[in-house]
Amino acid sequence: MQEIGHWINGKMVKGTSGRFADVMNPATGEVQARVALATPAELDHAIEEAAKAQVGWAATNPQSRARVMMAFGALINQNMDKLAEMVAREHGKTIPDAKGDVQRGLEVIEVCMGAPAMLKGEAMDSAGPGIDLYAIRQPLGVVAGITPFNFPAMIPLWKIGPALSSGNAMILKPSERVPSTSLFLAELLQQAGLPDGVLQVVNGDKDVVDGILDHPVIQGVGFVGSTPIAQYIYGRAASNGKRAQCFGGAKNHMIIMPDADLDKAADALVGAGYGAAGERCMAISVAVPVGDKTADALIERLVPRIEKLKVGPYTAGNDIDFGPVITKQSKDRILGLINSGVEQGAKLVVDGRGFKLQGYENGFFVGPSLFDHVTPDMEIYKQEIFGPVLSTVRAGSYDQALKLVMDNEYGNGTAIFTADGDTARDFASRVNVGMVGINFPIPVPLSYFSFGGWKKSAFGDLNQYGPDAFRFYTKTKTVTARWFSGIKEGASLNFKALD
Ligand code: NAD
């Protein structure tokens, strides 16, 4: 059995705890490897070494750090196939989707190649007689990234790029279900010229996370995962005086107006609802057609598209639309939620519960399911299902549809499909959600903007990647400097204007 350890000081090391988590093959249901869960001593050692390495790394000029990002980006491109296979093997997503996972992470690294421009401070000369002011951005020190299973390449890259190019060292704690990609990315970074110790990958579970949250050397924590854990991590990190940004779960709605192009809307819903088996924080899980006529016409278009979807292992080739979900627990939970939807009176229009694949009977596959006539009191509406299940909530009017989105406790992404500019504009302006799509179902901002939800989808002030990330990973220091040539004034005890 393959044993996966940690990446410490530029080397792969075995774990010493004797505690392991199984890394599953979601397509077969078999254990394919086991990953070591670090001890507190292993974590402490990784942090102490990172703190030493950070001093030299921060003293390296920003352009040199950017060059490491350039070499890293080139290596990611060269290893695209290998990375995609690694992602697919542990996560179960298809190879084209896994390449997208790597690509959207790579785009953040590309922005980090221009990090020096983001790290410039502000200056004002002659703010008073002989007085200049300047504000500089300095790295926080050692920071931590704690990442979820569903984007094994993209989200670690969202953390690594901005943190390291800003001059920090990072302890990366990837999801124990998909540990290999982060370790390989660390190896590539070493090849790209990153000094040893600046990125440490420590595998583990809650014990390691708690160790990170309580460690006095860790200055900032960037978390992505489910909402209860995001809220917990934010609270504990903040009460320990750390900077924290914690991104949580989602329930993303797409409103379909009567004037929308319904074929395009149906295509968008199928891609955004079932891609990656619905295991995306920006998946659309609720369709909100406005008016029964729109709803009937939409369902009529959705059903044949959904019934055509091919579900299977990534190894079956590129015509597979989506793969298994991540674990047996996840599959059982999704099936339980579908059952609850039926019991609570929603209409199950496409039923994915009985899905079976010859040769993969023990895999964690769930067929695509579509519900109509879902109401907000039902469990399938209230919970983030994180599976290939799309719920339709019919709205009587645009205002009702908007209210539904606004009343939902999550606020990660949302979309509207319409041909009317006024409606689209009104929606984008009023909705209380962080990322909005207009005739665009998954509005993940490009890497030179920043990504983040509202309400229970994010805790903390700044978003991930883009300009916000450089603010998050640096502290501002403002210097007031005076040179005495030409100044006659003696001592003053007054607090006063500089002029
Ligand atoms: P998760 O919350 O179970 O795990 C995320 C990380 O937290 C992992 O590294 C895990 O080891 C750690 N963790 C788990 N339980 C913990 C505990 N009790 N104490 C401390 N640490 C703990 O999330 P997941 O199942 O890996 O990922 C899916 C979730 O992530 C979904 O809710 C999805 O919406 C969300 N997500 C959000 C975003 C976003 O940017 N908002 C992006 C991707 C995924």
Boltz pocket constraint, residues with backbone or C-beta under 6 A from the ligand:
constraints:
  - pocket:
      binder: B
      contacts: [[A, 146], [A, 147], [A, 148], [A, 149], [A, 150], [A, 151], [A, 173], [A, 174], [A, 175], [A, 176], [A, 204], [A, 205], [A, 206], [A, 209], [A, 210], [A, 224], [A, 225], [A, 226], [A, 227], [A, 229], [A, 230], [A, 247], [A, 248], [A, 249], [A, 250], [A, 280], [A, 281], [A, 384], [A, 386], [A, 412], [A, 453], [A, 457]]
      max_distance: 6.0
